[in-house]
Amino acid sequence: MKKKTPSHPLFRLLEKLEDAGIYYTLRRSRCDAISVDATVVGQRVEIDVFADGHMELARFHGHEDIEGGAKEAYAWIANEKREEARLAKQNESGTK
């Protein structure tokens, strides 16, 4: 029996990733798209697939060195929290 090709681009994308042996996760963080996240050596890839079938690709390149442990993880979280608070305050006051 011939394999039926799915009609929506999301399914075609997932099929191609699976055929290539690329593991992925699905995420929904907005109402009009499904995000497909994949990680390969040296890069993280996000592909947003929209209801109308168009896609947006973002690739993040970097090294895979271990940069620390729990102490560094907690420091990173604290820095992100401070930055988020700074940006919120900035938005409230309308300044940069």
N, C-alpha and C positions, 0 to 999 in steps of 0.2 A: 504494500500500500504506500502510495506517495505521501510524503510529509506535507501537510498544508502549511503554507507560509502565513503567519498571523498578519492581520491587516494594519494594526496600529504600529507606528514606528518604535514605540517603547518595546514591544515584543520582539521586533526585528533586532533592535539593539541588544537586548538580553540574550537572544539566540547567538548573535555574533560574539559577544563576550564569552559565553559558555563554550562555543566552538573553539575560541582562542585559548581557553583554559584560564581566563582572567576572572578571579573571584570578585564579587561585588556585593554591596548592600543597597537596599532601597530605603529612601527616606522621603517624608513629606513634610516640608516646612513652609509651604505656601499652598494656597487653595487651587492654583491653576497649573501645578506641575508636580511631577514625581522626580526626585533626584536619585541618580545612580552614582554611587561612590565606589571607586576602585583604587587600589593601591598596587603599584608595581615598583620594582627597584628604582629608587631615585625620584619618584614622583607620585603625587596623589592627584587623582582625576575626579572631577565632578561634572556630570552631564545632566542637565535639567531637560526633561522631556515634557513639553506642554500639551495641553488637551488638543490643540490643533495639529500636533505632530512635529512642530519645529523643535529644534534642540539648541542648547547653548552649552558650550564646552569650556571648562576652566581647568588648567593644569598648573600644579604647584610643584616646582622643582626644588630639590634640596638634598642635603646629605642625610645619612641615616645613623650618624654618630649618636651615641648615648651621651646626653649633656648633663646628667646628674641623676639624683634619686628623689626621695620624698621631700627633702628640704627644698630642692629646686622646683619641684612640682608645686608645693605650697606657696613658694615665693612668686612663681608665675601666676597662680590664681589670684594672689593678693594684688599683684601689679595690674592684672586685667580688671579686677574689681575697682581699683583706684581710677584707672583710665575710664571705665564706664561711668563712674560717678562724676569725673571731671567733664566728660562729654555731655552728660545730662545737665549739669549745672550750666555749661556753656550754652546749650540749647535753650534753657530757661531764660537766660539773660540775653540771648540773641547775639552773642559775641563769639569771636574765634579765639 
